[in-house]
Amino acid sequence: MEILMGILSGIFSGAGMGGGTILILLLTIVEGIDQHVAQGANLIFFIPTSLVAILVNYKNKNIDLKLAFYISIFGIIGAVIGANISTNINVNILRKYFGIFLFIITIYEIYSIIRKYKKEKINNNKKKER
């Protein structure tokens, strides 16, 4: 099961879709691992998968280095703050926050799909009118 979880998470991570989110979800639900431990495992998982994704995307010229630099600097600051907060939060509260995060992401993705569908429908109607 661990091999399958690693492969699925790696695919999502390499595609830039949050493989860590999938990994945390699988570790807590399927393996019954504590949320704090799952998040720690995700951080270790993130290092090699992100390095591979960075190399592939850099090779394909999909990275704006200046933007990545600034985001990385402030991401490090945020990571220190987030790590300190998460280690001091009760695991049940942390799970609830993680669930809320997943819910918000789901709503946003559904909204994006609907918006894209409507935009394509409008564009198709305009093409038919010509």
C-alpha angles and dihedrals in degrees: 000000000000090000092053092047090051093049094047093046091046092052092051091043094049090050089053094244102122108275089178091061090054091045094052091048093050094044094051098040104032101030097030092228120164114263093241092052092046091052090049091050089049091056091054090045090051096061101066096032093051092047091054091046090049092052094048093046093045090051089052091048093242096133127088098207096197092052091043090053094054094043090049094052093052091038089059090052090049091047092055091050093045094047091052092048095047095049090054097048125092111255093239092054090046090053090051092051090048090050091050089049091052091047092052091048090049093051091048093050092048090049090049092051092049092047091049091048092051092047092051091047091053091048091049091050091051091051091050091051092057 
